[in-house]
Amino acid sequence: MNNSRHHNIIKNFFTKDVGVKIFSLVCAIFMWFLVMNTINPTETRSFSANITFENMEELVSKGYIVTNQEYIEETLVNIRVQASRPALDELAKPENRNSIFARIDLSKVEVDPNSEFPQKYQVALVPALPSGLYVYSYEIASYFPTVAEIEIDKVKTETTELRLSVTGSPAAGYIASEPSASLTEVEVSGPSGKMHLIDNVTAYIDIDGAEQKVTRECTPTAYDKDGNELNGFFINPSTIQVTVDMDKQNEITINKPDTIGTLPAHLKLDSLDWEPKSIIARSASDFTPARSYITLPTIDLSDITETTTQTVDISDMLKQLGLTAADSSQRKISVTVNVSVVNSNEYVINKSNIKINALPAAYTATIPDDVTVEIGGENIDVATLNPTVNLSQCRPGRNTVTLNLRLPQGATLKKNPTVTVIVADKIPDSSIEPDSSRETSAASEAEEEIPEETTVEEPTTAK
């Protein structure tokens, strides 16, 4: 009974007053269009868009490349879009606005191989809106500029060294090794007229906060001599697998060396110094060394006759602890034994016994005074000291230079002696027999006329 009643109701709904119902539906549709056009009318809004290139690889495969790509890509195109207000609001959202471009299809560029390069071409710009906004309909009302001028040159390919560099810092307590890659060279292709701008090709790997070995696919990039990234160059391969090992960082103290033996009687030990006093060493990330110090080898004072600096290579000592120096320069420790003379005697060296070496041919030289030196030690014979001066750096006038002596075994100068030397221009040869007193007179005149004194430093006195 109920089923029959429901059937009649449905039948009456579709059969009675059909004209009225159709009229009502038409009115409803009309009102909907009226409301939509009143509330959400069609508007036009402007958007700025960058220019992108399509099919660049196809152009490069033909042996050509765009030389002003960076400039073109930075050029903005004004695109006026027509749509409803909700559609334009959706298009204005950052994620959509940044996907509006004007494209250049390089596959349509016909390059004339017989013309001089570089060549310029006017190419059409084709505006493109985000493809994901299919819910709304859009119409591009206009855009400007409509064309762009591109410059095309022949491609040149060179093989260059690949540099690797890290960015960021590893986690505290860890130290990074040098980055490594399976390749040491890459191919760089670019405009033949701009290849000279490339200073290096570098792939950077980020190791910030790393505690274990880092392996990443990195993009090698061309840079100029000022470190600026160069665009418009193609690098093959485009990605490189770079690896950086992480080691544990260990601070190792360098202990003062012990001494044995005694200094000669005329010497005293002023100080014993060494640098650096600690270094940073690396080990495997899961390894802890047996101790955190190294003691330098013992120094025999009986072998010391003057202030002496020795270099100690601690590589083997570190190796015994399972370590290596983080910085190769810290593998060597400088040890200085500072001594001074406490007992010495004075010795007079006659000026006539001093030998002059390396005097330029254009000069003459005289030594006006004897020299007194203080020497500590026994069995000093003045006749065996072989005093010499090197005048290679001297100039006319009064010069103070180091007096070099050949000291006997165990002897020590209290301080390095110096001697005054007067240098003068040599008098030219003439047909007249030279006066034996003229050379001395010229030197005396030089001493009077050139009061300026020149000091010439020489190496430490020879033993």
C-alpha positions as CSV (number, residue, x, y, z in Angstrom):
1,M,0.0,0.0,0.0
2,N,2.8,2.4,1.0
3,N,4.8,1.5,-2.1
4,S,1.9,2.4,-4.4
5,R,1.5,5.7,-2.6
6,H,5.2,6.6,-3.1
7,H,5.0,5.7,-6.7
8,N,2.1,8.1,-7.2
9,I,3.9,10.9,-5.5
10,I,6.9,10.6,-7.8
11,K,4.7,10.2,-10.9
12,N,2.8,13.4,-10.0
13,F,6.0,15.3,-9.5
14,F,7.2,14.7,-13.0
15,T,3.8,14.8,-14.8
16,K,1.9,17.7,-13.2
17,D,2.6,21.3,-14.0
18,V,5.6,20.5,-16.2
19,G,5.7,23.9,-17.8
20,V,5.8,25.7,-14.5
21,K,8.7,23.5,-13.4
22,I,10.7,24.1,-16.5
23,F,10.2,27.8,-16.3
24,S,11.4,27.7,-12.7
25,L,14.5,25.9,-13.7
26,V,15.3,28.4,-16.4
27,C,14.8,31.3,-14.0
28,A,17.1,29.6,-11.5
29,I,19.9,29.2,-14.0
30,F,19.4,32.8,-15.2
31,M,19.7,34.0,-11.6
32,W,22.8,32.0,-11.0
33,F,24.5,33.5,-14.0
34,L,23.3,37.0,-13.0
35,V,24.7,36.5,-9.4
36,M,28.0,35.1,-10.6
37,N,28.5,38.0,-13.1
38,T,27.6,40.5,-10.4
39,I,29.7,39.0,-7.5
40,N,32.6,37.4,-9.5
41,P,32.9,39.4,-12.7
42,T,35.8,38.8,-15.2
43,E,38.9,40.8,-14.3
44,T,42.3,41.4,-15.8
45,R,45.4,41.4,-13.7
46,S,49.1,41.8,-14.5
47,F,51.8,39.4,-13.5
48,S,55.6,39.6,-13.9
49,A,57.3,36.5,-15.2
50,N,60.9,35.3,-15.9
51,I,62.0,33.9,-19.3
52,T,63.0,30.3,-19.5
53,F,64.7,28.3,-22.3
54,E,63.4,25.1,-23.7
55,N,65.4,22.5,-25.7
56,M,68.8,24.0,-24.8
57,E,70.3,20.5,-25.0
58,E,69.1,20.2,-28.6
59,L,70.8,23.4,-29.5
60,V,74.1,22.4,-27.8
61,S,74.0,19.0,-29.6
62,K,74.2,21.0,-32.8
63,G,77.3,22.8,-31.6
64,Y,75.8,26.1,-30.6
65,I,75.0,27.8,-27.3
66,V,73.2,31.0,-26.1
67,T,75.8,33.4,-24.7
68,N,73.4,35.9,-23.1
69,Q,71.3,33.3,-21.2
70,E,71.8,34.9,-17.8
71,Y,70.7,38.3,-19.1
72,I,67.6,36.9,-20.8
73,E,66.6,34.9,-17.8
74,E,66.7,38.0,-15.6
75,T,64.4,39.9,-18.0
76,L,60.9,40.3,-16.8
77,V,57.8,39.9,-19.0
78,N,54.5,41.6,-18.1
79,I,51.6,39.1,-18.7
80,R,48.0,40.3,-18.4
81,V,45.7,37.5,-17.4
82,Q,41.9,37.6,-17.7
83,A,39.8,35.4,-15.4
84,S,37.3,35.6,-12.5
85,R,38.4,37.1,-9.3
86,P,38.7,33.8,-7.4
87,A,40.7,32.4,-10.3
88,L,43.1,35.4,-10.3
89,D,43.4,35.2,-6.5
90,E,44.4,31.6,-6.8
91,L,46.9,32.4,-9.5
92,A,48.4,35.2,-7.3
93,K,49.4,32.8,-4.6
94,P,53.2,32.5,-4.3
95,E,53.4,28.9,-5.3
96,N,51.4,29.6,-8.5
97,R,52.8,33.1,-9.2
98,N,56.3,31.8,-9.3
99,S,55.3,29.2,-11.9
100,I,54.3,31.8,-14.5
101,F,56.9,31.9,-17.3
102,A,57.6,33.2,-20.8
103,R,59.3,30.4,-22.7
104,I,61.7,30.4,-25.6
105,D,61.8,27.3,-27.7
106,L,65.4,26.9,-29.0
107,S,64.5,24.0,-31.2
108,K,62.9,26.5,-33.6
109,V,66.0,28.6,-34.0
110,E,67.7,28.0,-37.3
111,V,71.4,28.9,-37.0
112,D,73.4,30.0,-40.1
113,P,76.7,28.0,-39.9
114,N,78.2,30.1,-42.7
115,S,77.8,33.5,-40.9
116,E,80.2,35.0,-38.5
117,F,79.8,34.2,-34.8
118,P,78.4,35.3,-32.4
119,Q,75.0,35.7,-34.1
120,K,71.9,37.5,-32.9
121,Y,68.3,36.3,-33.4
122,Q,64.8,37.7,-32.6
123,V,62.8,34.8,-31.0
124,A,59.2,34.7,-29.9
125,L,58.2,34.6,-26.2
126,V,55.4,32.2,-25.3
127,P,53.7,32.9,-22.0
128,A,52.7,29.9,-19.9
129,L,50.6,29.6,-16.8
130,P,50.8,26.9,-14.1
131,S,49.4,23.6,-15.4
132,G,47.8,22.6,-12.1
133,L,45.1,25.2,-12.1
134,Y,42.6,23.2,-14.2
135,V,39.7,24.1,-11.9
136,Y,39.6,27.6,-13.3
137,S,39.8,29.0,-16.8
138,Y,42.2,31.7,-17.8
139,E,42.8,33.8,-20.9
140,I,46.1,35.7,-21.6
141,A,44.9,39.1,-22.6
142,S,48.3,40.5,-23.6
143,Y,52.0,40.4,-22.7
144,F,55.1,42.5,-23.3
145,P,57.7,42.1,-24.6
146,T,56.7,39.6,-27.1
147,V,60.2,38.8,-28.5
148,A,63.7,38.6,-27.1
149,E,67.1,39.0,-28.8
150,I,69.4,36.1,-28.1
151,E,73.0,35.8,-29.0
152,I,74.3,32.4,-30.2
153,D,78.0,31.3,-30.4
154,K,79.7,28.1,-31.2
155,V,80.2,25.6,-28.4
156,K,83.7,24.9,-27.2
157,T,84.5,22.0,-24.9
158,E,87.5,21.8,-22.6
159,T,88.7,19.3,-20.0
160,T,89.5,20.9,-16.6
161,E,90.5,19.9,-13.1
162,L,87.6,19.3,-10.7
163,R,88.0,21.0,-7.3
164,L,86.3,19.7,-4.2
165,S,85.3,21.9,-1.2
166,V,83.3,21.5,1.9
167,T,80.7,23.8,3.5
168,G,79.6,23.7,7.1
169,S,81.4,22.1,10.0
170,P,81.2,18.6,11.4
171,A,79.7,17.9,14.8
172,A,81.7,18.9,17.9
173,G,84.5,16.5,18.6
174,Y,84.8,15.4,14.9
175,I,87.1,16.5,12.1
176,A,86.6,16.1,8.4
177,S,89.0,14.6,6.0
178,E,89.7,16.0,2.5
179,P,86.8,15.4,0.2
180,S,87.3,12.8,-2.5
181,A,85.6,11.8,-5.7
182,S,86.0,9.1,-8.4
183,L,86.7,11.8,-11.0
184,T,89.5,14.4,-11.0
185,E,88.5,16.1,-14.3
186,V,85.3,17.1,-16.0
187,E,84.3,18.4,-19.4
188,V,83.1,22.0,-19.6
189,S,81.1,23.2,-22.7
190,G,80.3,26.9,-23.3
191,P,80.6,29.8,-25.7
192,S,83.9,29.8,-27.4
193,G,84.3,33.5,-26.7
194,K,83.7,33.2,-23.0
195,M,85.7,30.0,-22.0
196,H,88.6,32.2,-20.8
197,L,86.4,33.5,-18.0
198,I,86.5,30.1,-16.2
199,D,89.0,30.1,-13.4
200,N,87.9,26.8,-11.8
201,V,85.2,24.1,-11.6
202,T,84.2,23.3,-8.0
203,A,81.8,20.8,-6.4
204,Y,80.7,21.8,-2.9
205,I,79.6,19.2,-0.3
206,D,77.7,20.1,2.9
207,I,79.0,18.4,6.0
208,D,77.4,20.5,8.6
209,G,76.7,18.6,11.8
210,A,78.1,15.3,10.4
211,E,79.5,12.6,12.8
212,Q,79.9,9.8,10.2
213,K,81.2,9.6,6.6
214,V,79.2,11.8,4.2
215,T,78.5,10.8,0.6
216,R,76.4,13.1,-1.6
217,E,75.7,13.8,-5.2
218,C,77.1,17.2,-5.8
219,T,76.8,19.6,-8.8
220,P,80.1,21.0,-10.2
221,T,79.8,24.6,-11.1
222,A,82.1,27.0,-13.0
223,Y,83.5,30.1,-11.3
224,D,85.5,33.1,-12.4
225,K,88.7,34.3,-10.7
226,D,86.7,36.4,-8.2
227,G,84.6,33.4,-7.1
228,N,81.5,34.4,-9.0
229,E,79.3,31.6,-10.4
230,L,79.3,31.5,-14.2
231,N,76.0,30.7,-16.0
232,G,75.6,29.4,-19.5
233,F,78.2,26.6,-19.2
234,F,77.4,22.8,-19.3
235,I,79.5,20.4,-17.2
236,N,79.7,16.7,-18.0
237,P,79.0,14.9,-15.8
238,S,76.4,17.2,-14.3
239,T,76.6,15.5,-10.9
240,I,79.5,14.0,-9.0
241,Q,79.5,11.7,-6.0
242,V,81.7,13.2,-3.3
243,T,82.7,11.6,-0.1
244,V,84.1,13.1,3.1
245,D,85.3,10.8,5.9
246,M,84.7,11.9,9.5
247,D,87.4,11.2,12.2
248,K,87.4,11.7,15.9
249,Q,89.2,14.8,17.1
250,N,91.8,14.4,19.8
251,E,93.8,17.1,21.6
252,I,97.4,15.8,22.2
253,T,99.6,17.6,24.7
254,I,103.3,17.9,23.8
255,N,105.4,17.5,26.9
256,K,108.7,19.2,27.6
257,P,111.7,17.1,26.6
258,D,114.1,15.9,29.3
259,T,117.8,16.8,29.2
260,I,121.0,14.8,29.9
261,G,124.6,15.8,30.0
262,T,126.0,19.2,30.8
263,L,126.8,22.3,28.9
264,P,130.4,23.5,28.3
265,A,131.8,25.5,31.3
266,H,131.5,28.8,29.5
267,L,127.8,28.4,28.8
268,K,124.6,28.4,30.8
269,L,121.1,27.2,29.9
270,D,118.7,30.1,29.8
271,S,115.5,28.3,28.6
272,L,114.2,25.3,26.8
273,D,111.2,26.1,24.7
274,W,109.1,24.1,22.2
275,E,106.2,24.9,19.8
276,P,103.4,24.0,19.5
277,K,102.7,22.7,23.0
278,S,99.6,20.8,21.8
279,I,98.2,19.6,18.5
280,I,94.9,18.2,17.2
281,A,95.2,14.6,16.0
282,R,92.6,12.5,14.3
283,S,91.6,8.9,14.8
284,A,88.8,6.6,13.8
285,S,85.4,7.8,15.1
286,D,85.1,4.8,17.4
287,F,88.7,4.8,18.7
288,T,90.1,6.3,21.9
289,P,94.0,6.6,22.1
290,A,95.8,5.1,25.1
291,R,97.0,8.5,26.3
292,S,96.6,12.1,25.3
293,Y,100.2,13.3,25.4
294,I,103.5,12.8,23.7
295,T,106.9,13.5,25.4
296,L,109.6,14.8,23.1
297,P,113.0,13.0,22.8
298,T,115.7,13.7,25.4
299,I,118.2,16.5,24.5
300,D,121.9,15.9,25.2
301,L,123.2,19.3,26.5
302,S,126.9,18.2,26.0
303,D,126.3,18.5,22.2
304,I,125.1,22.1,22.5
305,T,127.7,24.9,21.9
306,E,125.3,27.8,21.1
307,T,121.6,28.6,21.0
308,T,120.1,25.8,18.9
309,T,116.8,25.0,17.3
310,Q,115.9,21.4,16.4
311,T,112.9,20.0,14.6
312,V,111.3,16.8,15.8
313,D,109.0,14.9,13.6
314,I,106.4,13.2,15.8
315,S,104.6,11.2,13.0
316,D,105.8,7.9,14.3
317,M,104.9,8.8,17.9
318,L,101.4,9.6,16.8
319,K,101.2,6.4,14.7
320,Q,102.0,4.3,17.8
321,L,99.0,5.9,19.5
322,G,96.8,5.2,16.4
323,L,96.7,8.8,15.5
324,T,97.7,11.2,12.6
325,A,98.1,14.9,12.8
326,A,95.0,16.8,11.6
327,D,97.2,19.5,10.1
328,S,100.4,18.2,8.4
329,S,102.3,21.3,9.5
330,Q,101.9,20.1,13.2
331,R,103.8,16.9,12.6
332,K,107.0,18.8,13.3
333,I,107.7,20.3,16.7
334,S,110.3,23.1,17.0
335,V,112.5,22.8,20.1
336,T,114.9,25.7,21.0
337,V,117.7,25.4,23.5
338,N,118.6,29.0,24.5
339,V,122.1,29.4,26.0
340,S,124.3,32.4,26.8
341,V,128.0,32.8,27.3
342,V,129.0,33.4,30.9
343,N,132.8,33.1,30.6
344,S,134.6,34.6,27.7
345,N,137.8,36.3,26.7
346,E,138.5,39.2,24.3
347,Y,140.5,38.7,21.2
348,V,141.8,41.3,18.8
349,I,141.6,40.6,15.1
350,N,143.9,42.7,12.9
351,K,142.1,44.4,10.1
352,S,144.8,43.2,7.6
353,N,143.9,39.6,8.4
354,I,140.2,40.1,7.4
355,K,139.5,38.7,4.0
356,I,137.0,40.6,1.8
357,N,134.7,38.4,-0.3
358,A,132.2,39.1,-3.1
359,L,133.0,42.8,-3.6
360,P,131.5,44.1,-6.8
361,A,134.1,44.8,-9.5
362,A,133.2,48.5,-9.7
363,Y,134.2,49.1,-6.1
364,T,137.2,49.2,-3.8
365,A,137.0,48.6,0.0
366,T,139.0,49.3,3.1
367,I,138.7,48.3,6.7
368,P,139.9,51.2,8.9
369,D,140.0,49.5,12.4
370,D,140.9,46.3,14.1
371,V,138.0,44.3,15.6
372,T,137.7,43.0,19.2
373,V,135.6,39.8,19.7
374,E,134.5,38.0,22.8
375,I,134.7,34.2,22.6
376,G,133.9,31.6,25.3
377,G,135.8,28.3,25.3
378,E,139.3,26.9,25.5
379,N,142.3,26.8,23.2
380,I,141.3,29.8,21.1
381,D,144.0,30.7,18.5
382,V,143.4,34.0,16.7
383,A,145.5,32.8,13.8
384,T,143.0,30.0,13.0
385,L,139.8,32.1,13.1
386,N,139.9,32.8,9.4
387,P,137.9,36.1,9.6
388,T,136.0,37.1,6.4
389,V,133.3,39.6,5.3
390,N,130.9,39.4,2.5
391,L,130.4,42.7,0.6
392,S,128.0,41.6,-2.1
393,Q,125.3,43.8,-0.8
394,C,127.5,46.8,0.0
395,R,127.3,50.2,-1.6
396,P,129.7,53.2,-1.7
397,G,130.1,54.7,1.8
398,R,130.4,53.3,5.3
399,N,128.9,49.8,5.7
400,T,128.5,47.7,8.8
401,V,128.7,44.0,8.0
402,T,128.9,40.7,10.0
403,L,132.4,39.4,10.7
404,N,132.4,35.7,10.0
405,L,134.8,33.5,12.0
406,R,135.7,29.8,11.9
407,L,135.5,28.9,15.6
408,P,137.2,25.8,17.0
409,Q,135.1,22.9,18.3
410,G,133.2,23.9,21.5
411,A,133.8,27.6,21.2
412,T,131.0,30.1,21.3
413,L,130.7,33.8,20.5
414,K,129.2,36.0,23.2
415,K,127.6,38.0,20.4
416,N,128.0,38.2,16.7
417,P,130.8,40.7,15.9
418,T,130.5,43.3,13.2
419,V,133.1,45.3,11.3
420,T,133.0,48.7,9.5
421,V,134.0,48.7,5.8
422,I,134.4,51.8,3.7
423,V,133.4,51.2,0.0
424,A,134.3,53.6,-2.8
425,D,133.9,53.7,-6.6
426,K,137.0,52.3,-8.4
427,I,139.1,54.9,-10.2
428,P,139.1,54.1,-14.0
429,D,142.3,52.8,-15.6
430,S,144.4,55.4,-17.5
431,S,147.6,55.5,-19.4
432,I,149.2,57.2,-16.4
433,E,150.8,54.8,-13.9
434,P,148.4,54.6,-10.9
435,D,149.5,56.3,-7.7
436,S,149.6,53.7,-4.9
437,S,148.2,56.3,-2.5
438,R,145.2,57.1,-4.8
439,E,143.1,54.1,-3.8
440,T,143.5,54.9,-0.1
441,S,142.7,58.6,-0.8
442,A,139.5,57.7,-2.8
443,A,138.3,55.5,0.1
444,S,139.1,58.4,2.6
445,E,137.2,60.9,0.4
446,A,134.2,58.4,0.2
447,E,134.3,58.2,4.0
448,E,134.1,62.0,4.3
449,E,131.6,62.7,1.5
450,I,129.2,59.8,2.3
451,P,128.4,59.8,6.0
452,E,125.4,57.5,5.6
453,E,126.1,54.1,7.1
454,T,124.7,50.8,5.6
455,T,124.2,47.8,7.8
456,V,124.4,44.4,6.0
457,E,123.2,41.4,7.8
458,E,125.0,38.1,7.3
459,P,124.2,34.5,8.3
460,T,125.3,33.3,11.7
461,T,129.1,33.0,12.1
462,A,130.4,29.7,10.8
463,K,131.9,27.2,13.1
